[in-house]
């Protein structure tokens, strides 16, 4: 795919100016290896680790005092400006529900870094830094040496990491500040995923793991498009742990896949493509088996679920493992659709996947967008949703109108008139147009849809027959 330079990571220059003082906790005083185990241990960098190297650092004590003051100053006006953020998520999607694109508990990367409501997690990031270092060796010196190795890796890859965030990240004046941010967030992710895997047998006292609601909220934050670190740097740092750490560790791809698979429940683990970040990992998992017959012709007509049902087309829950693998059997007159679970978190998942496709996969096959557009055509009305629920296609506790409105919001920006479901649309259109059953099915639906309607229809028919007979008898009696 070549060099990746896309707006799926972007940040405005004024936001980046806040790194010089508004990131609440990135800057710290120097500390020695003995201080490393302290509660407030801060991120060390290269020569920052040892006090006897303090003179080698470009910062002096006076600068650090000044930074410590500045780091408590929060410039809300700068952080509110989102001119480049709007390129990440389409306006219609963001306006429909701002919260599904914004982290609530933890910030990862530069876009939401420094936001006041996310600062409480900094203390946990410090704690995780200490714990991650202790996974290598037994002494403080070994822990420090390992973290120096982590620092050097990020430093060497700094330019590559910056490219993933568009040109805006180049406005960060101090290289060390950027590297510190990546180190702290990356180590937090690695340590949290490892602890989550071993919970509850281990780490039963971890405050981030004890509460199910908080665990799920963090998982959602790590899925957000605007809250990412490049996958490649996480993988590199994790490989250092696999090489130097105590015990054995599986691959990072397996660790990340297992963590998010609890959320998206996909059986596919991507291995033959470059993974951009966690959002892209989930997209790849969900769309591993999709139609690949996109045509340059417009998709043409399509019909809602009830309209197709009127033409005697049945809906059947598919056994296919891929959510996007929707198929039509003309011989059995069945539209086979994998089951879709819809809950209070579905909009967040699909909203961020759609935003990713619009920012990075524009002009390519936007699999998730096409799938959501297909859903929108099927559920034009609440009764369409009810029909799919009845046939075990949709699994939800929400009412039909709520589901329909959610899908319509998600589909607001998916205006692509071409689709990977082109052949499916054509097959269903042809079958619908040729079906003489659609008129009789419609008649049954309208006049015999339920007991009361059937009774009324039969009664009206009998009354009409009796009236007709009475009229005929009256005419004959006059002769």
Secondary structure as GFF3:
##gff-version 3
##sequence-region A 1 479
A	DSSP	alpha_helix	13	17	.	.	.	ID=ss1
A	DSSP	three_ten_helix	18	20	.	.	.	ID=ss2
A	DSSP	three_ten_helix	33	37	.	.	.	ID=ss3
A	DSSP	three_ten_helix	46	49	.	.	.	ID=ss4
A	DSSP	three_ten_helix	51	56	.	.	.	ID=ss5
A	DSSP	alpha_helix	61	70	.	.	.	ID=ss6
A	DSSP	alpha_helix	76	80	.	.	.	ID=ss7
A	DSSP	three_ten_helix	85	87	.	.	.	ID=ss8
A	DSSP	alpha_helix	91	96	.	.	.	ID=ss9
A	DSSP	three_ten_helix	98	101	.	.	.	ID=ss10
A	DSSP	three_ten_helix	116	121	.	.	.	ID=ss11
A	DSSP	alpha_helix	122	133	.	.	.	ID=ss12
A	DSSP	alpha_helix	140	156	.	.	.	ID=ss13
A	DSSP	alpha_helix	158	163	.	.	.	ID=ss14
A	DSSP	three_ten_helix	167	171	.	.	.	ID=ss15
A	DSSP	alpha_helix	175	198	.	.	.	ID=ss16
A	DSSP	alpha_helix	207	210	.	.	.	ID=ss17
A	DSSP	alpha_helix	212	223	.	.	.	ID=ss18
A	DSSP	alpha_helix	231	244	.	.	.	ID=ss19
A	DSSP	alpha_helix	252	264	.	.	.	ID=ss20
A	DSSP	alpha_helix	278	286	.	.	.	ID=ss21
A	DSSP	alpha_helix	305	310	.	.	.	ID=ss22
A	DSSP	beta_strand	314	318	.	.	.	ID=ss23
A	DSSP	beta_strand	327	329	.	.	.	ID=ss24
A	DSSP	beta_strand	334	338	.	.	.	ID=ss25
A	DSSP	beta_strand	340	342	.	.	.	ID=ss26
A	DSSP	alpha_helix	346	360	.	.	.	ID=ss27
A	DSSP	alpha_helix	367	378	.	.	.	ID=ss28
A	DSSP	alpha_helix	382	390	.	.	.	ID=ss29
A	DSSP	beta_strand	394	396	.	.	.	ID=ss30
A	DSSP	alpha_helix	400	410	.	.	.	ID=ss31
A	DSSP	three_ten_helix	411	413	.	.	.	ID=ss32
A	DSSP	alpha_helix	422	434	.	.	.	ID=ss33
A	DSSP	alpha_helix	437	447	.	.	.	ID=ss34
A	DSSP	alpha_helix	451	477	.	.	.	ID=ss35
###
